[in-house]
Amino acid sequence: MSIKSSRLNDLYIRLQRRFHPEKDVFVKVSDIAEVLGCTSRNVRLVLPEMADHGWIQWFPASGRGKQSRLVFLRSSEQISQNEIREMLESGRLAEMLTLIEGDTTELENQIYQHLGTVIEGESKIVRVPWYRSLDRLEPWKPQRRTERHLLRQCFSGLTRYDDELKRVVPDLAHHWVKNDTATQWDFYLRSGLKFSDGSPLQASDIEKCLNAMCRSPVFSRIYSGIEKIQVIDRQRLIFTLKTPDIHFADLLSHTSALIYGMNKGKVIFSGHWLVKSHDDFNLVMKVNPWYHGLRPVIDEVNIMRIESDILDMGRIQVFYQGMSSGESEVSQARIERGSCFLVVDGNGRFAEEEDRVFLNHVLQPVDILKNSSHRKKMNLALSVAQGLLPGWYHRILDIVPPIRHQMYRELTLATFEQPELAKHAEGIVSILERYGIKCRVVTRSFQEFFSTPPADIDLWLTNFVLDDANDCSLNNWLQSDPILERCGNGWKKEKSQVAKEIRSGEIACEKALEKLVRQFTFSRWFIPLVYHRVDHEQIRHNSAFSNELGWVNFSDAWFDIR
């Protein structure tokens, strides 16, 4: 009776891992039975079948307790593409590494042969590596930069920001009009809109989603200006605002304003793509057949988690395969529009001005990196930050720490789960120990960190990157980020006043926000640490722009098919 190939492969990997790196061993059958977790009788069935596949040579010795000879023959070239795919999709890179004798270069080659754009049957599929598991794509929750990009692939809003036109354009909306005071906005929907299950997408669905955001613990901050949403008919709805807002159409391009439906407890989609499956190792998206716009060229996108401790997956190189040197350049290498920074808690044990000056003095970015276990290449990806955004020069240089600073104290630092932040936290703990300060680190998941931040925190380590060049994106982030609200000196009141003036058109958006953030950075409530340097030039790839992480708009991209 033959053994299922996947089961036989698992047994072989278990056997090879036990005796690696030896190729030729003498071993008792009872020892092999222990490794494989089976009886000696079953060993005598399994090993001949492995030998028939050409994976081993097996020379059984006659007599009880005698040692038999086992020779491993299988090479990396004999690993089938199906086996590679199966191991990749289940995150079993350690097993792949065992099969190819610990050669990470060969592992990388094997992986890249499987990645990229391929044809399976009649479907064009793009397989993409990523260094971590992806969170569920749910617009009503706080999301990281990568998830926000993918949300925009799977969901549509009334409006969207166009990177090429540098302005907000209609999406689900066909057009809109506002009154003279910008307190009433009338939106008209496109005809024939449908969700991914074929059900109609109507004005009432949009009203339901946006009213939920008005009540959201996180996002209600940016929707507080909405007084009511009135559904006129299936294709028309009116927003009445409490105060004038000339940027209201920009607000509706935010990821939290993306429109979704629910069917029997499952999310249904309104964008180019729908989620076919999602687990800790894979996110599979396929084309939404009911999408109102142009159909993408590719049929399916499979994003696979590749363990960062085995391979250095700094960016998604698969999108750059096959590019000729003659591709036109769109922009020069630059710094991402965002930063990693610290927020001093206004109710914490280090809220006094003397303590904030001390923290600003001792927590220098270069010193943090020197005292952490960051990879050596990390210095090439980071740049010292002088403000929360590149071009903002706000951080004060405190050369001498306060003379009367209290020693032998405790400090609690909170951050969220991200490899880079964990390394930064290491460096901060090490530095503070020099000054007799015992630093306890509290780490939460991303969504828990921003939805229900932990209590009794003295210092917050966080980061952000803006999605686009729209100044309103900066305002939406500053208004909605709950961690910024933890600082003291009246941040909530100040930011609300600035937001009101921006909405009314009294002041220019970025200039007003720069002045606001400068005030709190000068006071050392915000301590900028590092920027991320973009290590490649942004290249137009077959009619689709790639962002700083290498992601492209899958809906617009044309990929070379293998």
C-alpha positions in Angstrom: 0.0 0.0 0.0 1.6 3.3 -1.1 1.8 6.3 1.2 0.4 9.7 0.2 3.2 11.8 -1.3 2.7 14.7 1.0 2.9 12.4 4.0 6.0 10.6 2.7 7.6 14.0 2.1 6.9 15.0 5.7 8.5 11.8 7.0 11.6 12.3 4.8 12.0 15.9 6.0 11.7 14.7 9.6 14.3 12.0 9.0 16.7 14.3 7.2 16.4 17.0 9.8 17.3 14.4 12.5 20.6 13.4 10.8 21.5 16.6 9.1 24.2 17.4 7.9 25.3 13.7 7.7 24.6 12.1 4.3 25.6 8.5 5.1 24.7 7.1 8.5 24.5 3.8 10.3 21.4 3.6 12.4 19.1 1.1 14.1 15.6 0.6 12.8 14.3 1.3 16.3 15.9 4.7 16.2 14.3 5.5 12.9 11.0 4.4 14.3 11.4 6.8 17.1 12.2 9.7 14.7 9.2 9.0 12.5 6.8 8.2 15.3 5.8 4.8 14.0 6.5 1.1 14.5 9.6 -0.8 13.2 7.3 -2.7 10.9 6.1 0.6 9.3 9.7 1.8 9.0 10.4 -1.3 6.7 7.4 -0.1 4.6 8.3 3.6 4.5 12.0 3.4 3.7 11.7 1.2 0.5 9.1 3.6 -0.8 11.5 6.6 -0.3 14.2 4.5 -2.0 11.8 4.0 -5.0 11.5 7.8 -5.3 15.3 8.1 -5.4 15.4 10.0 -2.2 17.6 7.5 -0.2 19.5 4.3 -0.3 18.6 1.8 2.4 20.8 -1.2 3.2 19.0 -3.1 6.0 21.2 -5.3 8.3 19.9 -8.8 9.2 19.5 -9.6 12.8 17.8 -7.8 15.8 19.6 -4.7 17.1 22.0 -4.4 14.2 22.8 -1.1 12.6 21.6 -0.5 9.0 23.0 1.9 6.5 21.0 4.9 5.4 22.2 7.2 2.6 20.4 10.5 1.7 20.3 11.2 -2.0 17.7 13.8 -2.5 19.0 17.2 -3.8 17.3 20.6 -4.0 16.7 20.1 -7.7 14.5 17.1 -6.9 12.1 19.2 -4.8 9.0 19.6 -7.0 7.3 22.9 -7.6 4.2 21.4 -5.9 6.2 20.6 -2.8 7.7 24.1 -2.8 4.2 25.7 -3.2 2.8 23.5 -0.4 5.6 24.4 2.0 5.5 28.1 1.1 1.7 28.3 1.6 1.9 26.7 5.0 4.9 28.8 6.1 7.3 25.8 6.4 10.5 27.5 5.3 12.5 25.7 8.0 11.6 22.4 6.3 12.6 23.8 2.9 15.9 25.0 4.4 16.6 21.4 5.8 15.9 19.9 2.4 18.5 22.2 0.7 21.1 21.6 3.5 20.9 25.1 5.1 21.8 27.0 2.0 19.9 30.3 2.3 21.0 31.4 -1.2 19.6 28.3 -2.7 16.4 28.7 -0.6 16.0 32.2 -2.0 16.5 30.9 -5.5 13.9 28.2 -5.0 11.4 30.7 -3.6 11.8 33.2 -6.4 11.3 30.5 -9.0 7.9 30.1 -7.4 7.1 33.8 -7.1 6.1 36.3 -9.7 3.4 36.0 -12.3 2.5 32.6 -13.7 -0.4 31.0 -15.6 -2.2 28.1 -14.0 -4.9 26.7 -16.2 -6.6 29.8 -17.6 -5.8 32.1 -14.6 -3.0 34.6 -14.4 -1.7 34.6 -10.8 0.8 36.9 -9.0 2.5 35.4 -6.0 4.1 38.0 -3.7 6.3 37.5 -0.6 5.8 39.5 2.6 7.7 39.5 5.9 4.8 39.1 8.3 1.2 37.9 8.6 -1.4 40.4 7.3 -4.3 41.6 9.5 -7.9 41.1 8.4 -8.9 43.6 5.8 -11.6 45.4 7.7 -12.1 49.2 7.0 -13.7 49.9 10.4 -10.5 49.0 12.3 -7.1 50.8 12.5 -4.8 49.4 9.9 -1.1 49.5 9.1 0.2 51.0 5.9 0.3 47.7 3.9 -3.2 46.7 5.0 -4.4 50.2 4.1 -3.0 49.7 0.6 -4.7 46.3 0.3 -8.0 47.7 1.7 -8.1 50.1 -1.3 -7.7 47.2 -3.6 -10.7 45.4 -2.1 -13.0 48.3 -1.2 -14.2 51.5 -2.9 -15.3 54.7 -1.3 -17.4 57.6 -2.5 -14.2 59.3 -3.5 -10.5 58.3 -3.9 -7.2 60.2 -4.1 -5.6 60.0 -7.5 -1.8 59.9 -7.2 -1.2 61.1 -10.8 -3.8 63.9 -10.8 -2.8 64.8 -7.2 -6.4 65.4 -6.1 -9.6 63.6 -5.0 -11.7 62.1 -7.8 -15.1 60.2 -7.9 -15.1 56.5 -7.1 -18.6 55.0 -6.2 -19.9 58.6 -6.6 -20.6 59.7 -10.1 -20.3 63.4 -9.0 -21.2 65.6 -6.1 -22.2 69.2 -5.4 -22.0 71.4 -2.3 -23.8 74.5 -1.2 -22.1 77.9 -0.9 -21.2 77.5 2.8 -19.8 73.9 2.3 -22.2 72.7 5.0 -24.3 70.4 2.7 -22.8 67.9 0.3 -25.0 66.1 -2.2 -23.6 62.9 -3.7 -24.9 61.0 -6.7 -23.9 57.4 -7.2 -23.0 55.5 -10.3 -25.6 53.3 -11.9 -25.6 49.6 -11.4 -23.2 49.4 -8.5 -23.0 45.9 -6.9 -21.1 44.2 -4.1 -18.9 41.2 -4.7 -21.8 38.8 -4.2 -23.9 40.4 -6.9 -26.2 42.2 -4.4 -27.0 45.9 -5.2 -24.8 48.6 -3.6 -27.1 51.5 -2.7 -27.0 54.8 -0.9 -28.4 53.1 2.2 -25.3 50.9 2.4 -23.1 53.9 2.3 -25.1 55.7 5.0 -24.9 52.6 7.2 -21.1 52.3 6.9 -20.4 56.0 7.5 -22.8 56.3 10.4 -20.9 53.4 12.0 -17.7 55.5 11.6 -19.4 58.4 13.3 -19.8 56.1 16.3 -16.4 54.5 16.1 -14.2 54.7 19.2 -11.2 55.4 16.9 -12.5 57.2 13.8 -15.3 59.3 15.2 -12.7 62.0 15.8 -12.5 62.8 12.1 -16.3 62.4 11.4 -17.4 64.5 14.3 -18.4 67.3 11.9 -21.2 65.3 10.4 -24.6 66.3 11.7 -26.7 63.8 9.7 -26.7 61.6 6.6 -29.9 61.6 4.6 -30.7 58.9 2.0 -32.8 60.5 -0.8 -33.1 57.4 -3.0 -31.0 54.4 -4.1 -28.4 56.6 -5.9 -28.4 59.9 -3.9 -27.6 60.9 -0.3 -27.0 64.2 1.4 -24.5 65.0 4.2 -25.3 67.9 6.5 -22.3 69.2 8.4 -22.2 71.1 11.7 -19.7 73.6 10.4 -18.3 74.4 6.9 -15.8 71.9 5.5 -14.3 72.6 2.1 -12.3 69.4 2.3 -15.2 67.0 3.0 -14.7 65.1 -0.3 -11.1 64.5 0.8 -12.2 63.1 4.1 -14.4 60.5 2.3 -11.3 59.1 0.6 -9.9 57.9 3.9 -9.7 54.1 4.4 -12.2 54.2 7.2 -14.8 55.6 4.7 -14.4 52.6 2.4 -17.8 50.8 1.8 -18.4 47.2 2.7 -21.4 45.0 3.1 -22.2 42.0 5.3 -23.8 38.7 4.2 -24.5 36.0 6.8 -21.7 37.5 9.0 -19.1 37.6 6.2 -17.7 40.8 4.6 -18.6 41.5 1.0 -16.4 43.7 -1.1 -16.9 46.8 -3.3 -13.5 47.2 -4.9 -11.5 45.6 -7.8 -10.7 42.5 -5.7 -12.4 40.2 -3.1 -10.6 38.1 -0.5 -10.8 34.4 -1.5 -9.0 33.1 1.6 -6.9 34.5 4.5 -4.8 32.8 7.2 -1.6 33.4 9.0 0.5 32.5 6.0 -1.5 33.6 3.0 -3.8 36.3 1.7 -5.5 35.3 -1.6 -7.4 37.9 -3.5 -9.3 37.3 -6.7 -11.0 39.6 -9.2 -14.4 40.9 -8.1 -16.7 40.0 -11.1 -19.2 42.7 -10.1 -16.8 45.6 -9.9 -18.1 48.8 -11.6 -14.8 49.7 -13.3 -12.3 48.1 -15.7 -11.3 44.5 -15.0 -7.7 43.9 -14.0 -5.4 42.0 -16.3 -4.5 39.4 -13.7 -7.0 37.1 -12.0 -5.5 36.3 -8.6 -3.0 37.7 -6.1 -1.4 35.4 -3.5 0.6 37.2 -0.8 2.7 34.7 1.2 4.3 35.2 4.5 8.1 34.7 4.3 9.8 34.4 7.6 12.1 37.5 8.1 14.5 35.6 10.3 15.4 33.3 7.4 15.3 35.7 4.5 15.8 39.5 4.3 12.6 40.6 2.6 13.1 44.4 2.9 10.8 45.1 -0.1 8.8 43.2 -2.6 11.4 42.5 -5.3 9.1 40.3 -7.3 7.6 43.4 -8.9 10.9 44.3 -10.4 11.7 41.1 -12.2 12.1 41.5 -15.9 12.4 45.3 -15.8 14.7 46.7 -18.4 17.3 49.4 -17.7 15.5 51.6 -20.1 12.4 52.1 -17.9 11.7 55.7 -17.3 12.3 57.2 -13.9 9.4 59.0 -12.2 11.0 60.2 -9.0 14.3 60.2 -7.2 15.1 58.2 -4.0 13.6 60.0 -1.0 12.5 59.7 2.6 9.1 58.2 3.4 6.4 60.7 4.4 6.3 59.7 8.1 8.5 58.7 11.0 9.1 56.7 14.1 8.8 58.8 17.2 8.1 58.9 21.0 5.2 60.5 22.8 5.6 61.4 26.4 2.4 60.7 28.3 0.8 63.7 30.0 -0.3 61.7 33.0 2.9 59.6 33.2 5.8 59.7 35.7 8.0 61.6 33.2 5.5 64.4 32.3 7.4 67.2 34.1 9.3 69.5 31.8 12.7 68.5 33.4 12.0 64.9 32.7 10.9 65.5 29.1 14.2 67.4 28.5 16.1 64.5 30.0 14.4 62.0 27.7 15.0 64.2 24.7 18.7 64.5 25.7 19.5 60.8 26.3 17.3 59.1 23.7 19.3 59.9 20.6 18.5 57.8 17.5 22.1 56.8 16.8 22.6 55.7 20.4 19.3 53.7 20.3 20.5 51.9 17.2 23.9 51.2 18.7 22.3 49.6 21.8 19.9 47.4 19.9 20.2 44.2 18.0 19.2 45.7 14.6 20.7 44.0 11.5 23.9 45.7 10.2 22.0 46.9 7.1 19.4 48.8 9.1 21.6 51.9 9.1 21.2 52.0 5.3 17.4 52.1 5.6 17.1 54.8 8.3 17.8 58.5 8.7 17.8 60.6 11.8 14.5 62.5 12.2 14.3 66.2 13.1 10.5 66.3 13.0 7.5 64.0 12.5 7.7 64.7 8.8 10.7 65.1 6.5 11.5 68.8 6.1 10.2 69.6 9.6 13.1 70.7 11.8 11.5 70.7 15.3 13.6 68.6 17.6 15.5 70.6 20.2 19.2 69.8 20.8 19.4 69.5 24.6 23.2 69.3 25.1 23.2 69.1 28.9 20.7 67.0 30.8 19.0 68.5 33.9 21.4 68.6 36.9 18.8 67.6 39.4 17.3 64.7 37.4 16.1 62.0 39.7 17.8 58.6 39.4 16.6 55.1 40.2 13.1 55.3 38.9 10.8 53.2 36.9 9.4 53.9 33.4 6.8 52.0 31.4 7.2 52.1 27.6 4.3 50.9 25.3 4.6 49.9 21.7 3.0 47.6 19.2 4.1 44.3 17.5 6.6 45.2 14.8 10.2 43.8 14.5 11.8 47.3 14.1 10.0 48.8 17.1 11.0 45.9 19.2 14.6 46.6 18.4 14.2 50.3 19.1 12.7 49.4 22.5 15.8 47.3 23.2 18.0 50.3 22.7 15.8 52.6 24.8 15.8 50.1 27.7 19.6 49.8 27.5 20.2 53.6 27.5 17.8 54.3 30.4 19.5 51.6 32.5 22.7 53.7 32.4 20.8 56.3 34.4 19.4 54.0 36.9 16.0 53.9 35.2 14.3 50.5 35.0 12.2 50.4 31.8 9.4 47.9 31.4 8.1 47.4 27.9 4.5 46.7 27.2 3.8 45.3 23.7 0.3 45.0 22.1 -1.0 44.0 18.7 -1.4 46.9 16.3 -5.1 47.0 16.5 -5.2 46.6 20.3 -2.6 49.3 20.6 -4.6 51.9 18.7 -8.2 50.7 19.6 -7.7 50.2 23.4 -4.3 51.6 24.4 -2.9 50.2 27.6 -3.2 52.2 30.8 -0.5 53.6 33.1 2.1 54.3 30.4 4.9 56.9 30.6 6.3 56.7 27.1 4.8 55.6 23.8 6.9 54.3 20.9 5.0 54.4 17.6 5.3 55.3 13.9 3.3 56.3 10.9 3.6 56.7 7.2 1.1 58.7 5.2 -0.7 57.0 2.3 -0.4 59.8 -0.3 0.6 63.4 -0.9 -2.8 64.8 0.1 -2.4 67.4 2.9 -5.8 66.2 4.2 -4.2 62.8 4.9 -1.9 64.4 7.4 -4.8 66.2 9.0 -6.8 63.0 9.2 -3.9 61.2 10.9 -3.2 63.9 13.4 -6.9 64.2 14.3 -7.6 60.4 14.6 -4.4 59.0 16.2 -5.3 58.1 19.8 -1.6 57.9 20.9 -1.0 61.6 20.1 -3.8 62.4 22.5 -1.8 60.9 25.4 0.6 63.9 25.4 -0.2 66.9 27.7 -0.4 70.7 27.3 -3.8 70.7 25.7 -3.2 68.8 22.5 -6.9 67.8 22.0 -8.1 71.4 22.3 -5.3 72.8 20.0 -5.8 70.2 17.3 -9.6 70.6 17.3 -9.2 74.4 16.8 -6.7 73.9 14.0 -9.0 71.3 12.3 -11.9 73.7 12.4 -9.9 76.5 10.8 -8.6 74.1 8.1 -12.2 72.9 7.3 -13.4 76.4 6.9 -10.6 77.4 4.6 -9.3 80.1 7.0 -5.7 78.6 7.0 -3.6 76.4 4.7 -3.6 72.8 5.8 0.0 71.7 6.0 1.3 75.1 7.3 -1.2 75.1 10.2 -0.4 71.5 11.0 3.3 72.1 10.9 2.9 74.9 13.4 0.8 72.8 15.7 3.3 69.8 15.7 6.2 72.2 16.1 4.7 73.6 19.3 4.5 70.1 20.9 7.9 68.9 19.6 9.5 72.1 21.0 7.9 71.2 24.4 9.4 67.6 24.1 6.0 65.9 24.2 6.9 64.4 20.8 10.5 63.1 20.3 11.2 62.3 16.7 13.6 59.3 16.2 14.1 58.1 12.6 12.8 58.3 9.1 12.7 55.4 6.6 14.9 56.0 3.6 13.4 54.7 0.3 16.2 52.6 -1.1 15.0 52.4 -4.7 13.7 54.9 -7.2 9.9 54.9 -7.7 9.5 53.4 -11.2 6.4 53.2 -13.4 5.9 49.5 -13.8 3.7 48.8 -16.8 1.2 51.6 -16.1 1.2 51.2 -12.3 3.1 53.2 -9.7 4.8 51.3 -6.9 4.9 52.8 -3.5 7.8 53.0 -1.1 7.4 49.4 0.0 7.2 48.1 -3.6 3.5 47.5 -3.7 1.7 48.3 -6.9 -2.0 48.9 -7.7 -2.8 45.3 -8.8 -5.8 46.6 -10.7 -3.8 48.8 -13.1 -0.6 46.8 -13.4 0.5 44.7 -16.4 2.8 41.9 -15.4 5.2 39.8 -17.6 3.7 36.3 -17.6 6.1 33.3 -17.3 
